[in-house]
Amino acid sequence: MADVESKLQQDITPAPDADALFGPVASELVRYLASIAMTAAATVVAVGVETKVTIPNLSLVFVVPVIIAGVSLGLGPSLCSAILGALAFNFFLTEPRYSLAVDDPSNIWAIGLLLVVGLIVSGVAFTSRQRAIEAARLRRQATVLQSYSRDVVAADNTNTIVSITSQALATLFRVPVVVMLVTEGRVVSFEQVGDAEPQEAELEAARSALATGTVMRSDVYPNLASRFDFWPVPTAEGPNAVIGLAFDPDERPAAPDTLVNIVVRVLALVLDRQHARG
């Protein structure tokens, strides 16, 4: 059993999402400081080049940190780079120097155009980043489900099946998970991942999910005291099961049922097959 769980964890350990570039410990302040530092570096480059040679459209140097920030840091830091880039171009590279005043009307257009370009680039870069994150998330979920299906089918007893299922769900959603096998109203196997242990009110919600064959949502009447959403796993002949996921109310996924129902169907088939073997 331990070997199967270890193999499952190796197969389905997710790669870091693009959104976790700095990790959860780093605050938004770090992202903004990074965008400011990149804009400062672009300013140094632009001023250095401008003192050596005359290059048209030198303001485009300030678009580079906007793109980098949009792809790697997020929309806010990218917009910050766009605004700071326009201000730096005005302050250091237009007459009168070292002032935000503008003498030449053409420079007003140049600064305004730089800001508009920066804002557009910010939006495009951020959208591309979000699409990349979503694609990475879908790939991770597909890998988890493929590995789960392969390993749970290879399991040779119900305890291993329950353990593998709970680990896969915890990897999919990154929340506390419980999986219970129930025979004739009695829990015959129980596996918990995470620190949220079901209380009596939640066990009652799990029994209701099995009895009614419907999903029981947390914080919804009559399960106001439950922290878990429970999905029933009815089988044809084998022991029934209940899957519980303790979502954070502020970070509940939009549509968890799609993934959970895949696990429910696979688990039901495996439990029936295991019962037939027994």
VOGU-3710 file (C-alpha; in Angstrom, 3 decimals, decimal comma):
1> madvesklqq> 0,000/0,000/0,000  2,766/2,435/0,917  4,530/1,740/-2,380  1,379/2,481/-4,362  0,759/5,756/-2,488  4,393/6,801/-2,935  4,224/6,101/-6,646  0,977/8,019/-6,939  2,487/11,041/-5,205  5,512/10,967/-7,520
11> ditpapdada> 3,278/10,803/-10,583  0,836/13,519/-9,603  2,979/16,013/-7,717  2,046/19,209/-9,554  4,568/21,502/-11,134  4,528/25,030/-9,731  1,890/27,167/-11,387  2,979/30,286/-13,218  0,976/32,229/-10,647  3,309/31,024/-7,907
21> lfgpvaselv> 6,402/32,674/-9,313  7,219/34,296/-5,988  5,258/31,839/-3,847  2,483/32,555/-1,349  4,914/34,034/1,211  5,912/36,903/-1,020  3,461/39,774/-0,752  2,088/41,990/-3,451  4,685/44,518/-2,334  7,461/42,285/-3,684
31> rylasiamta> 5,768/42,139/-7,081  5,411/45,898/-7,252  8,997/46,428/-6,113  10,140/44,081/-8,886  8,170/46,061/-11,482  9,629/49,326/-10,153  13,150/47,877/-10,302  12,670/46,781/-13,918  11,362/50,218/-14,876  14,351/51,821/-13,141
41> aatvvavgve> 16,701/49,558/-15,088  14,941/50,490/-18,343  15,344/54,171/-17,428  19,088/53,750/-16,856  19,430/51,988/-20,219  17,389/54,638/-22,044  19,298/57,551/-20,515  22,633/55,849/-21,204  21,766/55,185/-24,827  20,347/58,680/-25,325
51> tkvtipnlsl> 23,621/60,285/-24,184  25,582/58,293/-26,788  23,391/58,183/-29,874  20,115/59,581/-31,096  17,591/56,812/-31,515  13,999/57,415/-32,605  11,273/55,823/-30,517  13,588/55,380/-27,553  10,457/55,371/-25,406  9,803/51,788/-26,517
61> vfvvpviiag> 12,513/50,705/-24,068  9,953/51,299/-21,338  7,571/48,775/-22,914  9,951/45,898/-22,104  9,408/45,916/-18,318  5,668/46,240/-18,932  5,679/43,001/-20,939  7,844/41,164/-18,412  5,682/42,330/-15,513  2,474/41,395/-17,316
71> vslglgpslc> 3,691/37,873/-18,031  5,379/37,107/-14,715  4,080/39,468/-12,030  0,441/40,199/-12,767  -1,776/42,970/-14,048  -1,224/45,436/-11,193  2,591/45,468/-11,391  2,372/45,639/-15,184  0,151/48,725/-15,021  2,551/50,173/-12,464
81> sailgalafn> 5,428/49,691/-14,923  3,420/51,354/-17,690  2,652/54,447/-15,606  6,155/54,725/-14,161  7,668/54,269/-17,618  5,642/57,176/-18,998  6,629/59,361/-16,032  10,309/58,377/-16,306  10,339/59,121/-20,033  8,837/62,544/-19,323
91> fflteprysl> 11,176/63,306/-16,415  14,489/62,122/-17,865  14,165/62,264/-21,635  11,949/65,206/-22,587  12,582/68,938/-22,255  12,774/70,459/-19,750  14,831/67,673/-18,193  14,242/66,566/-14,624  10,792/68,069/-14,546  7,321/66,730/-15,257
101> avddpsniwa> 6,524/69,887/-17,215  6,411/69,499/-21,017  7,342/72,362/-23,368  6,884/70,681/-26,745  3,307/69,569/-27,526  4,713/66,715/-29,582  6,253/65,315/-26,415  2,839/65,326/-24,778  1,605/63,069/-27,563  4,694/60,871/-27,233
111> iglllvvgli> 4,197/60,466/-23,472  0,490/59,830/-23,873  1,107/57,287/-26,627  3,708/55,530/-24,494  1,203/55,283/-21,650  -1,549/53,954/-23,916  0,802/51,396/-25,471  1,919/50,352/-22,003  -1,656/49,880/-20,813  -2,571/47,831/-23,886
121> vsgvaftsrq> 0,532/45,692/-23,584  -0,237/45,159/-19,895  -3,661/43,804/-20,711  -2,414/41,559/-23,508  0,483/40,198/-21,456  -1,752/39,556/-18,444  -4,331/37,745/-20,586  -1,610/35,555/-22,084  -0,326/34,779/-18,617  -3,779/33,808/-17,376
131> raieaarlrr> -4,270/31,499/-20,344  -0,908/29,863/-19,660  -1,857/29,360/-16,008  -5,190/27,828/-16,985  -3,517/25,519/-19,493  -1,008/24,414/-16,853  -3,834/23,785/-14,381  -5,740/21,658/-16,890  -2,598/19,652/-17,707  -1,989/19,055/-14,008
141> qatvlqsysr> -5,560/17,912/-13,453  -5,391/15,556/-16,426  -2,145/14,070/-15,120  -3,639/13,569/-11,667  -6,734/11,846/-13,038  -4,739/9,612/-15,377  -2,403/8,547/-12,585  -5,300/8,022/-10,198  -7,207/5,839/-12,650  -4,146/3,723/-13,378
151> dvvaadntnt> -3,118/3,235/-9,757  -6,560/2,722/-8,243  -7,311/-0,002/-10,787  -4,069/-1,722/-9,802  -4,927/-1,585/-6,065  -5,608/-4,967/-4,486  -7,706/-4,024/-1,429  -10,313/-1,480/-0,398  -8,084/0,308/2,114  -5,556/1,058/-0,610
161> ivsitsqala> -8,347/2,175/-2,945  -9,669/4,611/-0,340  -6,191/5,930/0,450  -5,262/6,487/-3,197  -8,582/8,231/-3,809  -8,133/10,616/-0,898  -4,562/11,469/-1,943  -5,626/12,150/-5,531  -8,481/14,426/-4,444  -6,178/16,313/-2,072
171> tlfrvpvvvm> -3,724/16,826/-4,942  -6,473/17,962/-7,305  -8,049/20,529/-5,017  -5,402/21,147/-2,311  -7,990/21,051/0,463  -8,711/18,619/3,342  -10,339/15,410/2,112  -12,211/12,507/3,678  -13,241/9,310/1,923  -15,465/6,816/3,727
181> lvtegrvvsf> -16,629/3,349/2,757  -20,061/2,478/4,142  -21,660/-0,961/4,326  -25,170/-1,362/5,751  -24,965/2,079/7,318  -21,652/1,346/9,026  -18,316/2,997/8,153  -15,916/0,177/7,307  -13,004/2,282/6,007  -12,063/5,887/6,601
191> eqvgdaepqe> -9,216/7,952/5,158  -8,487/11,586/5,963  -6,022/13,989/4,338  -5,541/17,380/5,936  -6,311/18,793/9,349  -10,104/19,189/9,069  -11,574/16,224/10,926  -15,307/15,594/10,327  -17,551/16,224/13,308  -20,925/14,631/14,032
201> aeleaarsal> -22,817/17,242/12,011  -20,600/16,497/9,029  -20,955/12,749/9,399  -24,721/13,280/9,399  -24,380/15,276/6,177  -22,360/12,400/4,684  -25,088/9,914/5,639  -27,696/12,207/4,090  -25,704/12,368/0,857  -25,716/8,579/0,661
211> atgtvmrsdv> -29,368/8,253/1,615  -30,603/10,797/-0,904  -27,994/10,219/-3,610  -27,380/13,964/-3,901  -24,460/16,256/-3,195  -24,604/17,937/0,215  -23,044/21,401/0,190  -21,468/23,000/3,227  -23,006/26,150/4,718  -26,293/25,340/2,975
221> ypnlasrfdf> -29,415/24,261/4,835  -29,711/21,702/6,375  -25,877/21,428/6,555  -25,109/24,866/7,958  -22,642/23,424/10,473  -20,760/21,291/7,948  -17,398/22,381/6,559  -17,383/19,615/3,933  -19,144/19,182/0,623  -20,126/15,501/0,347
231> wpvptaegpn> -20,557/13,486/-2,841  -22,189/10,038/-2,673  -20,524/7,140/-4,481  -23,252/4,526/-5,000  -22,191/1,114/-6,250  -24,130/-1,751/-7,776  -23,044/-4,440/-5,314  -19,950/-3,257/-3,447  -19,714/-0,971/-0,434  -20,962/2,540/-0,996
241> aviglafdpd> -18,646/5,466/-0,420  -18,785/9,146/0,421  -16,269/11,769/-0,681  -15,918/14,939/1,383  -13,981/18,084/0,447  -13,502/20,990/2,870  -13,298/24,028/0,609  -12,317/27,425/1,920  -15,502/29,540/1,549  -13,425/32,356/0,059
251> erpaapdtlv> -11,576/30,120/-2,421  -14,214/27,630/-3,494  -13,618/26,510/-7,115  -16,312/27,496/-9,582  -17,221/23,971/-10,736  -15,630/21,188/-8,660  -18,328/18,671/-9,640  -16,786/17,944/-13,033  -13,549/16,589/-11,551  -15,168/14,991/-8,502
261> nivvrvlalv> -17,709/13,139/-10,646  -14,888/11,590/-12,669  -13,351/10,296/-9,440  -16,802/9,147/-8,236  -17,396/7,041/-11,356  -13,934/5,495/-11,311  -14,192/4,730/-7,592  -17,627/3,130/-7,988  -16,389/0,850/-10,777  -13,293/-0,155/-8,815
271> ldrqharg> -15,288/-0,899/-5,649  -17,745/-3,065/-7,600  -14,868/-4,933/-9,217  -13,177/-5,416/-5,846  -16,426/-6,726/-4,366  -16,809/-9,162/-7,258  -13,278/-10,418/-6,680  -14,006/-10,908/-2,984
//
